[in-house]
Amino acid sequence: MEDTELMVEHQGNIIIGADDITLDCAGNMVSSLVPGSGMGIALNNRIKVTVKNCYVQDFEVGLAYLRA
């Protein structure tokens, strides 16, 4: 897997699907399709993940780390 840079505003959630990567939103917004619900950026059982330069709005949870 490789690092990812978000080049535009994003509506909907982002699910990190790999270990040892960086998500750089480059100052862009991640916003909910249904305000007040869901998770903006979710990391499920992931390690060595960096999330930076993100504006997250209108989710119930902005950044969620879930570990089994």
mmCIF file of the N, C-alpha and C atoms, coordinates in Angstrom:
data_MODEL
# 
_entry.id   MODEL 
# 
loop_
_atom_site.group_PDB 
_atom_site.id 
_atom_site.type_symbol 
_atom_site.label_atom_id 
_atom_site.label_alt_id 
_atom_site.label_comp_id 
_atom_site.label_asym_id 
_atom_site.label_entity_id 
_atom_site.label_seq_id 
_atom_site.pdbx_PDB_ins_code 
_atom_site.Cartn_x 
_atom_site.Cartn_y 
_atom_site.Cartn_z 
_atom_site.occupancy 
_atom_site.B_iso_or_equiv 
_atom_site.pdbx_formal_charge 
_atom_site.auth_seq_id 
_atom_site.auth_comp_id 
_atom_site.auth_asym_id 
_atom_site.auth_atom_id 
_atom_site.pdbx_PDB_model_num 
ATOM 1   N N  . MET A 1 1  ? 0.849   -1.181 0.000  1.00 0.00 ? 1  MET A N  1 
ATOM 2   C CA . MET A 1 1  ? 0.000   0.000  0.000  1.00 0.00 ? 1  MET A CA 1 
ATOM 3   C C  . MET A 1 1  ? 0.887   1.234  0.000  1.00 0.00 ? 1  MET A C  1 
ATOM 4   N N  . GLU A 1 2  ? 0.363   2.333  -0.475 1.00 0.00 ? 2  GLU A N  1 
ATOM 5   C CA . GLU A 1 2  ? 1.149   3.558  -0.502 1.00 0.00 ? 2  GLU A CA 1 
ATOM 6   C C  . GLU A 1 2  ? 0.413   4.683  0.205  1.00 0.00 ? 2  GLU A C  1 
ATOM 7   N N  . ASP A 1 3  ? 1.128   5.748  0.507  1.00 0.00 ? 3  ASP A N  1 
ATOM 8   C CA . ASP A 1 3  ? 0.543   6.915  1.141  1.00 0.00 ? 3  ASP A CA 1 
ATOM 9   C C  . ASP A 1 3  ? -0.449  7.576  0.196  1.00 0.00 ? 3  ASP A C  1 
ATOM 10  N N  . THR A 1 4  ? -1.419  8.280  0.778  1.00 0.00 ? 4  THR A N  1 
ATOM 11  C CA . THR A 1 4  ? -2.471  8.918  -0.004 1.00 0.00 ? 4  THR A CA 1 
ATOM 12  C C  . THR A 1 4  ? -2.594  10.379 0.371  1.00 0.00 ? 4  THR A C  1 
ATOM 13  N N  . GLU A 1 5  ? -2.745  11.239 -0.630 1.00 0.00 ? 5  GLU A N  1 
ATOM 14  C CA . GLU A 1 5  ? -3.013  12.652 -0.395 1.00 0.00 ? 5  GLU A CA 1 
ATOM 15  C C  . GLU A 1 5  ? -4.383  12.976 -0.975 1.00 0.00 ? 5  GLU A C  1 
ATOM 16  N N  . LEU A 1 6  ? -5.249  13.537 -0.130 1.00 0.00 ? 6  LEU A N  1 
ATOM 17  C CA . LEU A 1 6  ? -6.586  13.929 -0.556 1.00 0.00 ? 6  LEU A CA 1 
ATOM 18  C C  . LEU A 1 6  ? -6.475  15.242 -1.305 1.00 0.00 ? 6  LEU A C  1 
ATOM 19  N N  . MET A 1 7  ? -6.862  15.255 -2.566 1.00 0.00 ? 7  MET A N  1 
ATOM 20  C CA . MET A 1 7  ? -6.667  16.433 -3.414 1.00 0.00 ? 7  MET A CA 1 
ATOM 21  C C  . MET A 1 7  ? -7.891  17.344 -3.486 1.00 0.00 ? 7  MET A C  1 
ATOM 22  N N  . VAL A 1 8  ? -9.055  16.859 -3.057 1.00 0.00 ? 8  VAL A N  1 
ATOM 23  C CA . VAL A 1 8  ? -10.299 17.636 -3.108 1.00 0.00 ? 8  VAL A CA 1 
ATOM 24  C C  . VAL A 1 8  ? -11.097 17.377 -1.832 1.00 0.00 ? 8  VAL A C  1 
ATOM 25  N N  . GLU A 1 9  ? -12.111 18.210 -1.611 1.00 0.00 ? 9  GLU A N  1 
ATOM 26  C CA . GLU A 1 9  ? -13.029 17.981 -0.498 1.00 0.00 ? 9  GLU A CA 1 
ATOM 27  C C  . GLU A 1 9  ? -13.677 16.607 -0.684 1.00 0.00 ? 9  GLU A C  1 
ATOM 28  N N  . HIS A 1 10 ? -14.012 15.941 0.442  1.00 0.00 ? 10 HIS A N  1 
ATOM 29  C CA . HIS A 1 10 ? -14.579 14.591 0.369  1.00 0.00 ? 10 HIS A CA 1 
ATOM 30  C C  . HIS A 1 10 ? -15.847 14.521 1.208  1.00 0.00 ? 10 HIS A C  1 
ATOM 31  N N  . GLN A 1 11 ? -16.943 14.029 0.630  1.00 0.00 ? 11 GLN A N  1 
ATOM 32  C CA . GLN A 1 11 ? -18.167 13.790 1.388  1.00 0.00 ? 11 GLN A CA 1 
ATOM 33  C C  . GLN A 1 11 ? -18.323 12.299 1.592  1.00 0.00 ? 11 GLN A C  1 
ATOM 34  N N  . GLY A 1 12 ? -18.558 11.907 2.837  1.00 0.00 ? 12 GLY A N  1 
ATOM 35  C CA . GLY A 1 12 ? -18.668 10.501 3.194  1.00 0.00 ? 12 GLY A CA 1 
ATOM 36  C C  . GLY A 1 12 ? -17.475 10.101 4.035  1.00 0.00 ? 12 GLY A C  1 
ATOM 37  N N  . ASN A 1 13 ? -17.534 8.890  4.567  1.00 0.00 ? 13 ASN A N  1 
ATOM 38  C CA . ASN A 1 13 ? -16.449 8.464  5.449  1.00 0.00 ? 13 ASN A CA 1 
ATOM 39  C C  . ASN A 1 13 ? -15.261 7.909  4.666  1.00 0.00 ? 13 ASN A C  1 
ATOM 40  N N  . ILE A 1 14 ? -14.142 7.820  5.359  1.00 0.00 ? 14 ILE A N  1 
ATOM 41  C CA . ILE A 1 14 ? -12.922 7.232  4.807  1.00 0.00 ? 14 ILE A CA 1 
ATOM 42  C C  . ILE A 1 14 ? -12.535 6.091  5.733  1.00 0.00 ? 14 ILE A C  1 
ATOM 43  N N  . ILE A 1 15 ? -12.330 4.915  5.177  1.00 0.00 ? 15 ILE A N  1 
ATOM 44  C CA . ILE A 1 15 ? -11.905 3.758  5.956  1.00 0.00 ? 15 ILE A CA 1 
ATOM 45  C C  . ILE A 1 15 ? -10.478 3.425  5.554  1.00 0.00 ? 15 ILE A C  1 
ATOM 46  N N  . ILE A 1 16 ? -9.579  3.460  6.521  1.00 0.00 ? 16 ILE A N  1 
ATOM 47  C CA . ILE A 1 16 ? -8.174  3.118  6.275  1.00 0.00 ? 16 ILE A CA 1 
ATOM 48  C C  . ILE A 1 16 ? -8.082  1.598  6.203  1.00 0.00 ? 16 ILE A C  1 
ATOM 49  N N  . GLY A 1 17 ? -7.619  1.069  5.076  1.00 0.00 ? 17 GLY A N  1 
ATOM 50  C CA . GLY A 1 17 ? -7.623  -0.367 4.852  1.00 0.00 ? 17 GLY A CA 1 
ATOM 51  C C  . GLY A 1 17 ? -6.261  -1.024 4.833  1.00 0.00 ? 17 GLY A C  1 
ATOM 52  N N  . ALA A 1 18 ? -5.226  -0.339 5.332  1.00 0.00 ? 18 ALA A N  1 
ATOM 53  C CA . ALA A 1 18 ? -3.882  -0.915 5.315  1.00 0.00 ? 18 ALA A CA 1 
ATOM 54  C C  . ALA A 1 18 ? -3.075  -0.359 6.477  1.00 0.00 ? 18 ALA A C  1 
ATOM 55  N N  . ASP A 1 19 ? -2.015  -1.064 6.829  1.00 0.00 ? 19 ASP A N  1 
ATOM 56  C CA . ASP A 1 19 ? -1.084  -0.616 7.867  1.00 0.00 ? 19 ASP A CA 1 
ATOM 57  C C  . ASP A 1 19 ? 0.046   0.196  7.240  1.00 0.00 ? 19 ASP A C  1 
ATOM 58  N N  . ASP A 1 20 ? 0.743   0.956  8.081  1.00 0.00 ? 20 ASP A N  1 
ATOM 59  C CA . ASP A 1 20 ? 1.979   1.641  7.697  1.00 0.00 ? 20 ASP A CA 1 
ATOM 60  C C  . ASP A 1 20 ? 1.786   2.615  6.525  1.00 0.00 ? 20 ASP A C  1 
ATOM 61  N N  . ILE A 1 21 ? 0.746   3.465  6.611  1.00 0.00 ? 21 ILE A N  1 
ATOM 62  C CA . ILE A 1 21 ? 0.497   4.468  5.574  1.00 0.00 ? 21 ILE A CA 1 
ATOM 63  C C  . ILE A 1 21 ? 0.211   5.824  6.200  1.00 0.00 ? 21 ILE A C  1 
ATOM 64  N N  . THR A 1 22 ? 0.224   6.851  5.382  1.00 0.00 ? 22 THR A N  1 
ATOM 65  C CA . THR A 1 22 ? -0.148  8.204  5.785  1.00 0.00 ? 22 THR A CA 1 
ATOM 66  C C  . THR A 1 22 ? -1.284  8.683  4.896  1.00 0.00 ? 22 THR A C  1 
ATOM 67  N N  . LEU A 1 23 ? -2.325  9.239  5.525  1.00 0.00 ? 23 LEU A N  1 
ATOM 68  C CA . LEU A 1 23 ? -3.383  9.942  4.808  1.00 0.00 ? 23 LEU A CA 1 
ATOM 69  C C  . LEU A 1 23 ? -3.162  11.419 5.076  1.00 0.00 ? 23 LEU A C  1 
ATOM 70  N N  . ASP A 1 24 ? -2.817  12.164 4.049  1.00 0.00 ? 24 ASP A N  1 
ATOM 71  C CA . ASP A 1 24 ? -2.624  13.610 4.154  1.00 0.00 ? 24 ASP A CA 1 
ATOM 72  C C  . ASP A 1 24 ? -3.774  14.280 3.418  1.00 0.00 ? 24 ASP A C  1 
ATOM 73  N N  . CYS A 1 25 ? -4.657  14.927 4.167  1.00 0.00 ? 25 CYS A N  1 
ATOM 74  C CA . CYS A 1 25 ? -5.818  15.590 3.548  1.00 0.00 ? 25 CYS A CA 1 
ATOM 75  C C  . CYS A 1 25 ? -5.446  16.929 2.924  1.00 0.00 ? 25 CYS A C  1 
ATOM 76  N N  . ALA A 1 26 ? -4.217  17.379 3.118  1.00 0.00 ? 26 ALA A N  1 
ATOM 77  C CA . ALA A 1 26 ? -3.719  18.617 2.501  1.00 0.00 ? 26 ALA A CA 1 
ATOM 78  C C  . ALA A 1 26 ? -4.640  19.809 2.773  1.00 0.00 ? 26 ALA A C  1 
ATOM 79  N N  . GLY A 1 27 ? -5.230  19.831 3.980  1.00 0.00 ? 27 GLY A N  1 
ATOM 80  C CA . GLY A 1 27 ? -6.102  20.935 4.360  1.00 0.00 ? 27 GLY A CA 1 
ATOM 81  C C  . GLY A 1 27 ? -7.522  20.830 3.849  1.00 0.00 ? 27 GLY A C  1 
ATOM 82  N N  . ASN A 1 28 ? -7.863  19.725 3.201  1.00 0.00 ? 28 ASN A N  1 
ATOM 83  C CA . ASN A 1 28 ? -9.212  19.541 2.666  1.00 0.00 ? 28 ASN A CA 1 
ATOM 84  C C  . ASN A 1 28 ? -10.177 19.022 3.729  1.00 0.00 ? 28 ASN A C  1 
ATOM 85  N N  . MET A 1 29 ? -11.460 19.214 3.472  1.00 0.00 ? 29 MET A N  1 
ATOM 86  C CA . MET A 1 29 ? -12.535 18.842 4.381  1.00 0.00 ? 29 MET A CA 1 
ATOM 87  C C  . MET A 1 29 ? -13.062 17.453 4.076  1.00 0.00 ? 29 MET A C  1 
ATOM 88  N N  . VAL A 1 30 ? -13.302 16.679 5.140  1.00 0.00 ? 30 VAL A N  1 
ATOM 89  C CA . VAL A 1 30 ? -14.028 15.419 5.057  1.00 0.00 ? 30 VAL A CA 1 
ATOM 90  C C  . VAL A 1 30 ? -15.328 15.677 5.806  1.00 0.00 ? 30 VAL A C  1 
ATOM 91  N N  . SER A 1 31 ? -16.466 15.611 5.113  1.00 0.00 ? 31 SER A N  1 
ATOM 92  C CA . SER A 1 31 ? -17.738 15.935 5.760  1.00 0.00 ? 31 SER A CA 1 
ATOM 93  C C  . SER A 1 31 ? -18.757 14.822 5.560  1.00 0.00 ? 31 SER A C  1 
ATOM 94  N N  . SER A 1 32 ? -19.700 14.755 6.504  1.00 0.00 ? 32 SER A N  1 
ATOM 95  C CA . SER A 1 32 ? -20.707 13.698 6.513  1.00 0.00 ? 32 SER A CA 1 
ATOM 96  C C  . SER A 1 32 ? -21.804 13.947 5.485  1.00 0.00 ? 32 SER A C  1 
ATOM 97  N N  . LEU A 1 33 ? -22.292 12.870 4.886  1.00 0.00 ? 33 LEU A N  1 
ATOM 98  C CA . LEU A 1 33 ? -23.455 12.952 4.003  1.00 0.00 ? 33 LEU A CA 1 
ATOM 99  C C  . LEU A 1 33 ? -24.732 13.131 4.820  1.00 0.00 ? 33 LEU A C  1 
ATOM 100 N N  . VAL A 1 34 ? -24.727 12.595 6.051  1.00 0.00 ? 34 VAL A N  1 
ATOM 101 C CA . VAL A 1 34 ? -25.861 12.708 6.974  1.00 0.00 ? 34 VAL A CA 1 
ATOM 102 C C  . VAL A 1 34 ? -25.322 13.334 8.260  1.00 0.00 ? 34 VAL A C  1 
ATOM 103 N N  . PRO A 1 35 ? -25.453 14.641 8.427  1.00 0.00 ? 35 PRO A N  1 
ATOM 104 C CA . PRO A 1 35 ? -24.883 15.335 9.585  1.00 0.00 ? 35 PRO A CA 1 
ATOM 105 C C  . PRO A 1 35 ? -25.254 14.692 10.923 1.00 0.00 ? 35 PRO A C  1 
ATOM 106 N N  . GLY A 1 36 ? -24.245 14.555 11.785 1.00 0.00 ? 36 GLY A N  1 
ATOM 107 C CA . GLY A 1 36 ? -24.449 14.008 13.122 1.00 0.00 ? 36 GLY A CA 1 
ATOM 108 C C  . GLY A 1 36 ? -24.423 12.501 13.211 1.00 0.00 ? 36 GLY A C  1 
ATOM 109 N N  . SER A 1 37 ? -24.015 11.830 12.147 1.00 0.00 ? 37 SER A N  1 
ATOM 110 C CA . SER A 1 37 ? -23.991 10.371 12.186 1.00 0.00 ? 37 SER A CA 1 
ATOM 111 C C  . SER A 1 37 ? -22.678 9.826  11.639 1.00 0.00 ? 37 SER A C  1 
ATOM 112 N N  . GLY A 1 38 ? -22.383 8.598  12.004 1.00 0.00 ? 38 GLY A N  1 
ATOM 113 C CA . GLY A 1 38 ? -21.240 7.878  11.460 1.00 0.00 ? 38 GLY A CA 1 
ATOM 114 C C  . GLY A 1 38 ? -19.880 8.342  11.941 1.00 0.00 ? 38 GLY A C  1 
ATOM 115 N N  . MET A 1 39 ? -18.853 7.760  11.328 1.00 0.00 ? 39 MET A N  1 
ATOM 116 C CA . MET A 1 39 ? -17.461 8.062  11.641 1.00 0.00 ? 39 MET A CA 1 
ATOM 117 C C  . MET A 1 39 ? -16.814 8.704  10.424 1.00 0.00 ? 39 MET A C  1 
ATOM 118 N N  . GLY A 1 40 ? -16.048 9.754  10.635 1.00 0.00 ? 40 GLY A N  1 
ATOM 119 C CA . GLY A 1 40 ? -15.392 10.439 9.530  1.00 0.00 ? 40 GLY A CA 1 
ATOM 120 C C  . GLY A 1 40 ? -14.254 9.634  8.936  1.00 0.00 ? 40 GLY A C  1 
ATOM 121 N N  . ILE A 1 41 ? -13.272 9.320  9.773  1.00 0.00 ? 41 ILE A N  1 
ATOM 122 C CA . ILE A 1 41 ? -12.117 8.532  9.346  1.00 0.00 ? 41 ILE A CA 1 
ATOM 123 C C  . ILE A 1 41 ? -12.002 7.373  10.321 1.00 0.00 ? 41 ILE A C  1 
ATOM 124 N N  . ALA A 1 42 ? -12.043 6.148  9.809  1.00 0.00 ? 42 ALA A N  1 
ATOM 125 C CA . ALA A 1 42 ? -12.028 4.964  10.661 1.00 0.00 ? 42 ALA A CA 1 
ATOM 126 C C  . ALA A 1 42 ? -10.784 4.121  10.398 1.00 0.00 ? 42 ALA A C  1 
ATOM 127 N N  . LEU A 1 43 ? -10.144 3.717  11.482 1.00 0.00 ? 43 LEU A N  1 
ATOM 128 C CA . LEU A 1 43 ? -8.990  2.817  11.417 1.00 0.00 ? 43 LEU A CA 1 
ATOM 129 C C  . LEU A 1 43 ? -9.368  1.566  12.195 1.00 0.00 ? 43 LEU A C  1 
ATOM 130 N N  . ASN A 1 44 ? -9.599  0.460  11.508 1.00 0.00 ? 44 ASN A N  1 
ATOM 131 C CA . ASN A 1 44 ? -10.008 -0.782 12.148 1.00 0.00 ? 44 ASN A CA 1 
ATOM 132 C C  . ASN A 1 44 ? -8.827  -1.739 12.238 1.00 0.00 ? 44 ASN A C  1 
ATOM 133 N N  . ASN A 1 45 ? -8.329  -1.944 13.459 1.00 0.00 ? 45 ASN A N  1 
ATOM 134 C CA . ASN A 1 45 ? -7.198  -2.851 13.690 1.00 0.00 ? 45 ASN A CA 1 
ATOM 135 C C  . ASN A 1 45 ? -5.992  -2.514 12.825 1.00 0.00 ? 45 ASN A C  1 
ATOM 136 N N  . ARG A 1 46 ? -5.646  -1.263 12.724 1.00 0.00 ? 46 ARG A N  1 
ATOM 137 C CA . ARG A 1 46 ? -4.513  -0.811 11.916 1.00 0.00 ? 46 ARG A CA 1 
ATOM 138 C C  . ARG A 1 46 ? -3.377  -0.330 12.808 1.00 0.00 ? 46 ARG A C  1 
ATOM 139 N N  . ILE A 1 47 ? -2.147  -0.463 12.316 1.00 0.00 ? 47 ILE A N  1 
ATOM 140 C CA . ILE A 1 47 ? -0.972  0.035  13.039 1.00 0.00 ? 47 ILE A CA 1 
ATOM 141 C C  . ILE A 1 47 ? -0.152  0.926  12.107 1.00 0.00 ? 47 ILE A C  1 
ATOM 142 N N  . LYS A 1 48 ? 0.629   1.812  12.718 1.00 0.00 ? 48 LYS A N  1 
ATOM 143 C CA . LYS A 1 48 ? 1.536   2.706  11.989 1.00 0.00 ? 48 LYS A CA 1 
ATOM 144 C C  . LYS A 1 48 ? 0.804   3.523  10.918 1.00 0.00 ? 48 LYS A C  1 
ATOM 145 N N  . VAL A 1 49 ? -0.318  4.124  11.291 1.00 0.00 ? 49 VAL A N  1 
ATOM 146 C CA . VAL A 1 49 ? -1.093  4.969  10.384 1.00 0.00 ? 49 VAL A CA 1 
ATOM 147 C C  . VAL A 1 49 ? -1.011  6.407  10.871 1.00 0.00 ? 49 VAL A C  1 
ATOM 148 N N  . THR A 1 50 ? -0.740  7.327  9.961  1.00 0.00 ? 50 THR A N  1 
ATOM 149 C CA . THR A 1 50 ? -0.727  8.754  10.263 1.00 0.00 ? 50 THR A CA 1 
ATOM 150 C C  . THR A 1 50 ? -1.831  9.428  9.464  1.00 0.00 ? 50 THR A C  1 
ATOM 151 N N  . VAL A 1 51 ? -2.647  10.223 10.156 1.00 0.00 ? 51 VAL A N  1 
ATOM 152 C CA . VAL A 1 51 ? -3.683  11.033 9.510  1.00 0.00 ? 51 VAL A CA 1 
ATOM 153 C C  . VAL A 1 51 ? -3.331  12.477 9.823  1.00 0.00 ? 51 VAL A C  1 
ATOM 154 N N  . LYS A 1 52 ? -3.142  13.303 8.773  1.00 0.00 ? 52 LYS A N  1 
ATOM 155 C CA . LYS A 1 52 ? -2.723  14.681 9.036  1.00 0.00 ? 52 LYS A CA 1 
ATOM 156 C C  . LYS A 1 52 ? -3.395  15.673 8.091  1.00 0.00 ? 52 LYS A C  1 
ATOM 157 N N  . ASN A 1 53 ? -3.432  16.927 8.562  1.00 0.00 ? 53 ASN A N  1 
ATOM 158 C CA . ASN A 1 53 ? -3.943  18.059 7.773  1.00 0.00 ? 53 ASN A CA 1 
ATOM 159 C C  . ASN A 1 53 ? -5.383  17.877 7.313  1.00 0.00 ? 53 ASN A C  1 
ATOM 160 N N  . CYS A 1 54 ? -6.212  17.239 8.151  1.00 0.00 ? 54 CYS A N  1 
ATOM 161 C CA . CYS A 1 54 ? -7.611  16.978 7.808  1.00 0.00 ? 54 CYS A CA 1 
ATOM 162 C C  . CYS A 1 54 ? -8.549  17.843 8.642  1.00 0.00 ? 54 CYS A C  1 
ATOM 163 N N  . TYR A 1 55 ? -9.563  18.377 7.995  1.00 0.00 ? 55 TYR A N  1 
ATOM 164 C CA . TYR A 1 55 ? -10.684 19.010 8.675  1.00 0.00 ? 55 TYR A CA 1 
ATOM 165 C C  . TYR A 1 55 ? -11.847 18.039 8.552  1.00 0.00 ? 55 TYR A C  1 
ATOM 166 N N  . VAL A 1 56 ? -12.359 17.589 9.689  1.00 0.00 ? 56 VAL A N  1 
ATOM 167 C CA . VAL A 1 56 ? -13.437 16.604 9.696  1.00 0.00 ? 56 VAL A CA 1 
ATOM 168 C C  . VAL A 1 56 ? -14.652 17.253 10.348 1.00 0.00 ? 56 VAL A C  1 
ATOM 169 N N  . GLN A 1 57 ? -15.809 17.220 9.667  1.00 0.00 ? 57 GLN A N  1 
ATOM 170 C CA . GLN A 1 57 ? -16.972 17.919 10.217 1.00 0.00 ? 57 GLN A CA 1 
ATOM 171 C C  . GLN A 1 57 ? -18.267 17.157 9.994  1.00 0.00 ? 57 GLN A C  1 
ATOM 172 N N  . ASP A 1 58 ? -19.192 17.339 10.924 1.00 0.00 ? 58 ASP A N  1 
ATOM 173 C CA . ASP A 1 58 ? -20.577 16.846 10.855 1.00 0.00 ? 58 ASP A CA 1 
ATOM 174 C C  . ASP A 1 58 ? -20.744 15.346 11.055 1.00 0.00 ? 58 ASP A C  1 
ATOM 175 N N  . PHE A 1 59 ? -19.738 14.647 11.553 1.00 0.00 ? 59 PHE A N  1 
ATOM 176 C CA . PHE A 1 59 ? -19.884 13.236 11.895 1.00 0.00 ? 59 PHE A CA 1 
ATOM 177 C C  . PHE A 1 59 ? -20.181 13.113 13.389 1.00 0.00 ? 59 PHE A C  1 
ATOM 178 N N  . GLU A 1 60 ? -20.751 11.984 13.801 1.00 0.00 ? 60 GLU A N  1 
ATOM 179 C CA . GLU A 1 60 ? -20.918 11.718 15.230 1.00 0.00 ? 60 GLU A CA 1 
ATOM 180 C C  . GLU A 1 60 ? -19.540 11.564 15.877 1.00 0.00 ? 60 GLU A C  1 
ATOM 181 N N  . VAL A 1 61 ? -18.628 10.856 15.182 1.00 0.00 ? 61 VAL A N  1 
ATOM 182 C CA . VAL A 1 61 ? -17.243 10.662 15.629 1.00 0.00 ? 61 VAL A CA 1 
ATOM 183 C C  . VAL A 1 61 ? -16.337 11.076 14.478 1.00 0.00 ? 61 VAL A C  1 
ATOM 184 N N  . GLY A 1 62 ? -15.412 11.987 14.730 1.00 0.00 ? 62 GLY A N  1 
ATOM 185 C CA . GLY A 1 62 ? -14.536 12.471 13.667 1.00 0.00 ? 62 GLY A CA 1 
ATOM 186 C C  . GLY A 1 62 ? -13.481 11.464 13.248 1.00 0.00 ? 62 GLY A C  1 
ATOM 187 N N  . LEU A 1 63 ? -12.751 10.925 14.232 1.00 0.00 ? 63 LEU A N  1 
ATOM 188 C CA . LEU A 1 63 ? -11.683 9.954  13.969 1.00 0.00 ? 63 LEU A CA 1 
ATOM 189 C C  . LEU A 1 63 ? -11.869 8.804  14.939 1.00 0.00 ? 63 LEU A C  1 
ATOM 190 N N  . ALA A 1 64 ? -12.004 7.592  14.417 1.00 0.00 ? 64 ALA A N  1 
ATOM 191 C CA . ALA A 1 64 ? -12.260 6.428  15.265 1.00 0.00 ? 64 ALA A CA 1 
ATOM 192 C C  . ALA A 1 64 ? -11.185 5.377  15.053 1.00 0.00 ? 64 ALA A C  1 
ATOM 193 N N  . TYR A 1 65 ? -10.597 4.921  16.169 1.00 0.00 ? 65 TYR A N  1 
ATOM 194 C CA . TYR A 1 65 ? -9.657  3.803  16.129 1.00 0.00 ? 65 TYR A CA 1 
ATOM 195 C C  . TYR A 1 65 ? -10.345 2.637  16.812 1.00 0.00 ? 65 TYR A C  1 
ATOM 196 N N  . LEU A 1 66 ? -10.621 1.597  16.058 1.00 0.00 ? 66 LEU A N  1 
ATOM 197 C CA . LEU A 1 66 ? -11.317 0.433  16.588 1.00 0.00 ? 66 LEU A CA 1 
ATOM 198 C C  . LEU A 1 66 ? -10.365 -0.751 16.603 1.00 0.00 ? 66 LEU A C  1 
ATOM 199 N N  . ARG A 1 67 ? -10.243 -1.379 17.755 1.00 0.00 ? 67 ARG A N  1 
ATOM 200 C CA . ARG A 1 67 ? -9.345  -2.520 17.898 1.00 0.00 ? 67 ARG A CA 1 
ATOM 201 C C  . ARG A 1 67 ? -10.150 -3.693 18.438 1.00 0.00 ? 67 ARG A C  1 
ATOM 202 N N  . ALA A 1 68 ? -10.031 -4.830 17.786 1.00 0.00 ? 68 ALA A N  1 
ATOM 203 C CA . ALA A 1 68 ? -10.793 -6.021 18.206 1.00 0.00 ? 68 ALA A CA 1 
ATOM 204 C C  . ALA A 1 68 ? -10.236 -6.602 19.481 1.00 0.00 ? 68 ALA A C  1 
# 
